[in-house]
Amino acid sequence: MEVHVVVAYLFGILLLYLIARVLLLPVRVLLRLVYNALLGVALLAFVNFLGRFVLGIYLPINPVTALVAGFLGIPGVVLLIALQHLIL
């Protein structure tokens, strides 16, 4: 096999690797966003279940509140409760 053929194969493999890496990066970010949103929904459901009977607190579960709770965790849920009480 000639040298330029080997170099072309190596360049093609490197190019394929770089393209796959660039295409998989947004998928990872999207999967992390979905994972955080699901955690946020679970946290909001827990707060709604416990808060409705004990404290009289209810937070609607929608994409915005789920993402806020997913990204910020417990401080995000506290923020949503504070915003709800300030607005209402």
Helices and strands as residue ranges (DSSP letters): H 3-54, H 63-72, H 74-87
